[in-house]
């Protein structure tokens, strides 16, 4: 990354078309430099139309994913996050695994000071599920 163009590494944002990955493992979370690394501030990313697949029945699961984090040196670029979250539509996993994977991948991508991922999943069989996963840098 050059000082003239500090965002040259954000390749997904520059693309006019969206090439949707087939799985979260194929997706790439891109990051950029935090413009205020000296300050704690909360970034909230909200995905009210999240979809994944039940690994047993193959039926779709619909949910609302909310990501809150305090950045350290890097921030997650939102288009890459959109494509990453979209990749779960073809991915079979239980809700608990989905939320923890999102948190793990976020932490791996940008090493935040703190992070919290909440998954509110719509009822299936009469039961709604809420999963909350947290990360605190030591």
PEURWO-V874613 format. One record per residue. RES is the residue in three letters. SS is DSSP state (a for helix, b for strand, c for the rest). Layout:
# PEURWO-V874613
RES;SS  RES;SS
This chain:
# PEURWO-V874613
UNK;c  UNK;c  UNK;c  UNK;c  UNK;c  UNK;c  UNK;c  UNK;c  UNK;c  UNK;c  UNK;a  UNK;a  UNK;a  UNK;a  UNK;c  UNK;c  UNK;c  UNK;c  UNK;c  UNK;c  UNK;c  UNK;c  UNK;c  UNK;c  UNK;c  UNK;c  UNK;c  UNK;c  UNK;c  UNK;c  UNK;b  UNK;b  UNK;b  UNK;c  UNK;c  UNK;c  UNK;c  UNK;c  UNK;c  UNK;c  UNK;c  UNK;b  UNK;b  UNK;b  UNK;b  UNK;b  UNK;b  UNK;b  UNK;b  UNK;b  UNK;b  UNK;b  UNK;b  UNK;c  UNK;c  UNK;c  UNK;c  UNK;c  UNK;c  UNK;b  UNK;b  UNK;b  UNK;b  UNK;b  UNK;b  UNK;b  UNK;b  UNK;b  UNK;b  UNK;b  UNK;c  UNK;c  UNK;c  UNK;b  UNK;b  UNK;b  UNK;c  UNK;a  UNK;a  UNK;a  UNK;a  UNK;a  UNK;a  UNK;a  UNK;a  UNK;a  UNK;a  UNK;a  UNK;a  UNK;a  UNK;c  UNK;b  UNK;c  UNK;c  UNK;a  UNK;a  UNK;a  UNK;a  UNK;a  UNK;a  UNK;a  UNK;a  UNK;a  UNK;a  UNK;a  UNK;a  UNK;a  UNK;a  UNK;a  UNK;a  UNK;c  UNK;c  UNK;c  UNK;b  UNK;b  UNK;b  UNK;b  UNK;b  UNK;b  UNK;b  UNK;b  UNK;b  UNK;b  UNK;b  UNK;c  UNK;c  UNK;b  UNK;b  UNK;b  UNK;b  UNK;b  UNK;b  UNK;b  UNK;b  UNK;b  UNK;b  UNK;c  UNK;c
